Structures are given as C-alpha cells and as structure tokens.
Amino acid sequence: MKKLLILFGGASSEHEVSCLSAASVLKHLDKTKYEIYKVGITKTGEWFLTDSSPEEIENGSWLQNPENRRAALSPDTWIRGLIVLRQAGQTEPNERGAKAESRETACEIIELDAVFPVLHGKFGEDGTMQGLLDLARIPYVGAGTTASAASMDKSITKAMVQPTGVAQADFYLTDRYTFASNPEDILREAEEHFNGRYPLFVKPANAGSSVGISKAKNSRELFNAIRIAACEDHKILIEEAITGREIEVAVLGNRHPKASLVGEILAANEFYDYDAKYVNQQSKTRILDDVAEEKQEEIRQAAVTIYKTMGCQGLARVDFFLTEEGRVVFNEINTLPGFTNISMYPKLWEATDLPYSQLLDTLIALAMDEME
C-alpha cells in the first residue's frame, strides 16, 4: 500500500474549511489502497500527527486528542517523510521560572510515497508548502511551487491570463502601505480609473475562499473595503463588478488536462462570499443545463487555457462570469479548491462520471505521475 499523508488545518483564515475538506477526503479514500497518516497544523503553525477520526477533525476536537504527537516534514531527501516525536512533550520550568515545553529527542521517521495537502489559503495553497515538498522530493497532489504562488496572487494571475485573450474584469492595484500613507489619493485614483462607476469589488491579492472580499457601492464603502482587504494581504485588488451568472469548471490532469461539466453557483448572499460558500445552507450549486453546448465548450476551453497558462498540474477549479450577452469573463483560479461534502470541485467530477473516491485515486496517481 502507498503511504499517504493528509495535511490539514493550517495557519490561515481558512483553517476550518481545510478541516472540513480533509474530513470529507478521509471518508472517501479507499483504505485498502493507502496507509493513511494525518497531520493537523494549528492556527499558530504547530504540527501534530493525529489518529483522530474524520468527525473529530471536522468539529475541531482533534486538537484535544491526548495521543497527538509533534511532527514535521523534513526537507532532507534522505528522510523523504515525517519526523515524529515518540512521546507527547512534557512541560518543565525554564530558567526564568515559567513553564516551557521540553525538546523531545527520541523520534521516529515515517517515509511517505505521497502527500495530499488539503490546505486552503496562505501557507498551504500559495507555494510555501509546495516548496517544502519539492525540497523533500516527495510527490504531492496539486500544482507546483511556482504555479501555486502565481495562481494564489490575483494580480499575477491577471497579468499572466491577459495575453490569452480570455476576458477579465478591469482592475486597479494598490497596497496597504500606499493606502495608509495617502488614502485620499488612492480613493481618487481608483474612482478615476473606473470613471466613477460603482459597485466595485475589493479583494486581497493573496487570500482564498473569498476571505476579505467586499462589495463597495460608494466612496465610503470603498475606503472600508480596502481596510478590510489590507488585513489579509499587503496587495489590494479593486475590480469592476461584472453582472452575470457565477459558473465554475473543474480541471484535472498534468500534460493533457481535461475539463468537467460546467457548474453554476446560486449564492444565498449578495455575492459568493465566505458565508455563502461554507455557512449559509441556502447557497446552491447546479450543473449548467440551459446554455448552448457551444457556449459551454467555450467555457471549458477557456478553463483549460488558463490552467495551462498558469502551469498547473493535478487539479484546479476555474471560475467565470457568464453575462446576459453571452460574454465569458474569467474571475479566478483555485489550485486547491474545497473538498467538503458540498464543494463544487468533487460535485462537478461526480456529474462528469468520476465518483469522489476515484477522483482521489486519480489525483494521487497524477501526483506520482503514474498516468496522463
């Protein structure tokens, strides 16, 4: 059996979503094919090998598991896996009298065949984890270091997609330092860029799951939206609002990627924000069935074009708007999309006759480059 590590949690604003995704992945993995190891990363960046159940990972109680052991992925290619402390750390007084965790020296090594980083957002989807795995030379599910970093940064993505000819929303880029030093000038320049048009969407350049995104309908709301986005990333993207249906395509593959059927988001909120994606049960997803096949094929081809342009491997979800006039407008790409029981990526492949468990097998095989 292949030794497979599932990484979940993470020191990001998408920690809870990652836990939901990991629990769903664990429930669908074929236990006869894989020897599964689970490492949870806390919000403060601590790593623990855990034997917690998917349900415990889902509800967060895995953090209190007394059997958790500290663990770390080693960049040493001789190890090619996890270094795990044999016993839980104990506390002892340090030289200042305060309690500090002792450094456990006895450890074991777990060699790995592949890693599935079920991580979303910063320190998981942005190339940092991928860089560590590249150093260790351990195969992993998803895009490589460069593609992950470029796809995570919305401003870099826009620059790379522009030469493809796929339509995008007009945008204005600023940063938290410039805004903090002269907010009036930034507001004026942004409004001039869009010729005074509202509404506008304000997004942190590096954040996933719609974290930190706001819709601004006037100058005051624009000011507040920039402040919110600046809490998530130093680069801030201001975009024109595109009126249209929110549609998504799942892409799968390495050298010869394929696109799924086209899905549509019916957001419960004004736009598909974090609450609409993961909290509000009124949000719905559906397979697009009222659009001509020629238009759907155009959308699928655009998704594959963007996937290749960004240098992706394994998987990605590519999001678009479809306007009333039939214009296809690229929104964003997600290299490690959600895998919860309501997430669009696995649902799209299920509708395209690739069940969840087989999808996971395919992703792991792609990570190990055993198939096209």
C-alpha positions in Angstrom: 0.0 0.0 0.0 1.1 3.6 -0.7 1.9 5.6 2.4 -0.2 8.8 2.0 0.0 11.8 4.3 -3.1 14.1 4.6 -2.2 17.6 5.7 -5.0 19.7 7.1 -5.7 22.8 9.1 -3.1 25.4 8.6 -2.1 28.8 10.0 -4.6 30.7 7.7 -8.0 32.2 7.8 -9.3 29.1 6.0 -8.3 26.7 8.8 -11.8 25.5 9.5 -12.6 24.9 5.8 -9.5 22.9 5.4 -10.6 20.6 8.3 -14.0 20.1 6.6 -12.3 19.3 3.3 -9.9 16.9 5.0 -12.6 15.1 6.8 -14.5 14.6 3.6 -11.4 13.3 1.8 -10.6 10.9 4.6 -14.2 9.5 4.4 -13.8 8.8 0.7 -10.3 7.4 0.5 -10.0 3.7 -0.2 -8.4 2.3 2.9 -7.3 -0.9 1.1 -5.1 1.2 -1.2 -3.4 3.6 1.2 -1.7 3.6 4.6 -3.0 6.9 5.7 -1.2 9.3 8.0 -2.9 12.5 9.2 -1.1 15.7 10.3 -3.0 18.7 11.5 -1.5 22.1 11.6 -2.9 24.5 14.2 -3.7 28.2 13.6 -0.4 29.0 15.3 1.6 26.7 13.0 2.2 23.7 15.2 2.2 20.3 13.6 0.7 17.2 15.1 0.4 13.6 13.9 -3.0 12.5 14.9 -5.2 9.4 14.9 -8.3 11.5 15.2 -11.4 10.4 13.2 -12.8 12.4 10.3 -15.6 13.6 12.6 -13.2 14.8 15.2 -11.2 16.7 12.5 -14.4 18.2 11.2 -15.6 19.5 14.6 -12.1 20.6 15.8 -11.9 18.3 18.7 -8.8 16.6 17.2 -6.8 19.4 18.9 -7.5 17.9 22.3 -6.5 14.4 21.4 -4.0 13.2 24.1 -2.4 10.9 21.6 -1.3 13.7 19.2 2.4 13.7 18.7 4.5 16.6 17.4 5.7 16.0 13.8 7.4 17.8 11.0 8.0 17.3 7.3 11.8 17.1 6.7 13.4 18.8 3.7 16.1 16.2 3.9 15.9 13.9 0.9 17.4 11.0 2.8 14.4 11.1 5.1 11.6 11.7 2.5 8.9 11.9 5.1 7.9 12.8 8.6 10.0 13.2 11.7 7.7 12.3 14.6 8.4 12.6 18.4 7.8 9.3 20.0 6.1 10.7 23.1 4.0 13.8 23.8 6.1 16.7 25.0 6.2 17.4 28.8 6.3 20.8 30.5 9.1 21.8 32.8 10.3 25.1 34.4 12.7 27.1 32.3 15.5 29.3 33.7 13.1 32.2 34.2 10.7 30.0 36.2 8.0 29.9 33.5 6.8 26.6 32.1 8.2 25.7 28.7 7.8 22.5 26.6 10.8 20.3 26.7 12.5 19.3 23.5 11.8 15.6 22.9 14.8 13.9 21.4 13.5 10.4 20.8 11.8 10.3 17.4 10.8 8.1 14.5 10.8 8.5 10.8 7.8 7.8 8.6 8.7 7.5 4.9 6.0 8.7 2.6 5.0 7.9 -1.0 2.8 11.0 -1.5 1.2 13.9 0.3 -2.2 15.4 -0.2 -2.1 19.0 1.2 -5.7 19.5 1.9 -4.9 23.1 2.8 -6.5 26.3 1.6 -5.2 29.9 1.5 -1.9 31.1 2.9 0.9 28.6 3.9 -0.9 25.8 2.0 -2.1 26.9 -1.4 0.4 29.7 -2.0 3.5 27.7 -2.9 5.0 27.6 0.6 4.0 24.0 1.4 4.8 23.0 -2.2 8.3 24.4 -1.9 8.9 22.3 1.2 7.7 19.2 -0.5 9.8 19.9 -3.6 12.9 20.2 -1.3 12.0 16.9 0.3 11.3 15.4 -3.2 8.0 13.9 -2.0 5.2 13.7 -4.6 2.2 15.8 -3.8 -1.3 16.5 -5.1 -1.8 19.7 -6.9 0.1 22.5 -8.7 3.9 23.0 -8.2 5.5 25.8 -6.2 5.6 28.5 -9.0 2.1 27.7 -10.3 0.6 27.7 -6.8 2.2 31.0 -5.9 1.2 32.7 -9.2 -2.3 31.4 -9.1 -2.8 32.5 -5.5 -1.8 36.1 -6.3 -4.8 37.5 -8.2 -2.7 40.4 -9.7 -0.1 38.0 -11.1 -2.9 35.7 -12.4 -4.4 38.7 -14.2 -1.1 39.6 -15.8 -0.5 36.0 -17.0 -4.0 35.5 -18.3 -4.2 38.8 -20.2 -2.2 37.6 -23.3 -4.5 34.5 -23.7 -7.4 36.7 -24.9 -9.8 35.4 -22.3 -11.9 38.4 -21.0 -11.3 39.6 -17.4 -12.8 42.3 -15.2 -11.0 45.7 -15.3 -8.9 46.3 -12.2 -6.8 48.7 -10.2 -4.0 47.6 -7.9 -2.8 49.2 -4.7 -1.1 48.2 -1.4 -1.7 48.7 2.2 1.4 50.9 2.7 0.5 53.4 0.0 -3.1 53.4 1.1 -2.2 54.0 4.8 0.1 56.9 3.8 -2.4 58.7 1.5 -5.8 57.1 1.4 -7.5 60.2 -0.3 -5.2 59.9 -3.3 -5.8 56.2 -3.7 -9.6 56.6 -3.5 -9.4 59.4 -6.1 -7.2 57.4 -8.4 -9.4 54.3 -8.1 -12.5 56.2 -8.8 -10.9 57.9 -11.8 -9.7 54.5 -13.1 -13.3 53.3 -13.2 -14.7 56.6 -14.3 -16.8 56.9 -11.1 -18.6 53.6 -11.7 -19.9 51.6 -8.8 -20.2 49.0 -7.4 -16.7 47.7 -7.2 -15.2 44.6 -5.6 -12.2 44.9 -3.3 -10.1 41.8 -2.8 -6.8 40.9 -1.0 -4.5 39.8 -3.8 -3.5 36.7 -1.8 -6.4 35.1 0.0 -8.8 32.3 -0.9 -12.4 31.3 -0.2 -13.5 34.9 -0.7 -11.9 35.9 2.7 -11.5 39.7 3.0 -13.6 40.4 -0.2 -16.2 43.3 0.0 -18.6 44.9 -2.4 -18.4 48.7 -2.4 -21.2 50.9 -3.6 -19.8 54.3 -2.8 -16.6 56.1 -1.7 -17.1 55.4 2.0 -17.7 51.7 1.4 -14.6 51.6 -0.8 -12.5 53.1 1.9 -13.8 50.5 4.4 -13.4 47.6 1.9 -9.7 48.5 1.3 -9.1 48.5 5.0 -10.7 45.0 5.3 -8.7 43.6 2.4 -5.5 45.1 3.8 -5.9 42.9 6.9 -5.4 39.8 4.7 -2.7 40.9 2.4 -0.5 43.9 1.6 -1.6 43.9 -2.1 -5.2 45.0 -2.7 -7.1 44.5 -6.0 -10.1 46.7 -6.9 -12.2 45.3 -9.7 -15.2 46.4 -11.7 -18.4 44.4 -10.8 -19.4 42.0 -13.5 -23.1 41.3 -13.7 -23.6 37.7 -14.7 -24.1 34.1 -13.6 -21.3 32.7 -11.5 -20.0 29.5 -13.1 -17.2 27.1 -12.3 -15.3 24.4 -14.1 -13.1 21.6 -12.6 -9.9 20.8 -14.4 -7.9 17.6 -13.9 -4.6 16.4 -15.3 -1.0 17.0 -15.9 0.2 17.2 -19.5 -3.3 16.6 -21.0 -5.8 18.3 -18.7 -9.5 17.8 -19.1 -12.4 20.0 -18.1 -15.6 18.8 -16.3 -19.1 19.8 -17.0 -19.9 23.4 -16.2 -21.5 24.2 -12.8 -23.4 27.3 -11.6 -23.4 28.9 -8.2 -26.6 30.2 -6.8 -25.3 32.2 -3.9 -27.5 32.9 -0.9 -25.8 36.2 -0.3 -25.4 39.2 -2.5 -22.2 37.6 -3.8 -20.4 34.3 -3.2 -18.5 35.3 -0.1 -17.1 33.0 2.7 -20.5 32.8 4.5 -22.3 31.8 1.2 -19.7 29.2 0.5 -19.4 27.4 3.8 -22.0 28.7 6.3 -25.3 29.7 4.7 -27.1 26.5 3.7 -29.3 28.4 1.2 -26.4 28.6 -1.3 -26.9 26.0 -4.1 -24.9 24.5 -6.9 -26.2 23.0 -10.1 -25.0 21.7 -13.4 -25.5 24.2 -16.2 -28.2 22.8 -18.4 -29.8 25.9 -20.0 -26.9 27.1 -22.1 -26.0 26.0 -25.6 -23.3 23.3 -25.8 -21.2 25.5 -28.0 -21.0 28.2 -25.2 -20.3 25.5 -22.6 -17.5 24.2 -24.7 -16.1 27.7 -25.0 -16.1 28.0 -21.2 -14.4 24.6 -20.8 -11.7 25.5 -23.3 -11.1 28.8 -21.5 -10.7 26.9 -18.3 -8.1 24.6 -19.8 -6.3 27.5 -21.4 -6.0 29.3 -18.1 -4.9 26.1 -16.3 -2.1 25.6 -18.8 -1.1 29.2 -18.8 -0.7 29.2 -15.1 1.4 26.0 -15.3 -1.0 23.9 -13.1 -0.8 20.2 -12.5 -3.2 17.8 -10.8 -6.2 19.9 -10.3 -7.7 23.4 -10.2 -11.2 25.0 -10.2 -11.5 27.9 -12.7 -14.3 30.4 -12.0 -16.1 32.7 -14.6 -19.0 35.0 -15.0 -21.4 34.5 -17.9 -23.2 37.7 -18.8 -26.6 38.1 -20.3 -24.9 38.9 -23.6 -23.1 35.6 -23.5 -19.7 37.0 -22.7 -17.4 34.7 -20.7 -15.4 36.6 -18.1 -12.6 34.9 -16.1 -12.8 35.5 -12.3 -10.2 33.4 -10.6 -8.4 30.1 -10.3 -8.1 27.9 -7.2 -5.3 25.3 -7.2 -6.5 23.6 -4.1 -10.3 24.0 -4.1 -12.7 22.9 -1.4 -13.3 19.2 -0.9 -16.2 19.5 1.5 -19.3 17.4 1.0 -20.9 20.5 -0.7 -17.9 21.7 -2.6 -18.2 22.2 -6.4 -14.9 20.5 -7.5 -15.8 16.9 -6.5 -19.5 17.5 -7.4 -18.6 18.6 -10.9 -16.5 15.4 -11.4 -19.2 13.2 -10.0 -21.6 14.8 -12.6 -18.9 14.0 -15.2 -19.0 10.3 -14.2 -15.9 10.3 -12.0 -17.0 9.4 -8.4 -15.3 11.1 -5.4 -13.2 8.0 -4.4 -12.0 7.5 -8.0 -11.2 11.2 -8.2 -9.0 10.9 -5.2 -7.2 7.9 -6.7 -6.7 9.9 -9.9 -5.2 12.9 -8.1 -2.8 10.7 -6.1 -1.7 8.9 -9.3 -1.2 12.3 -11.0 0.9 13.4 -8.1 3.1 10.3 -8.6 3.0 10.9 -12.3 1.7 7.4 -13.0 -0.8 8.5 -15.6 -1.5 11.2 -18.1 
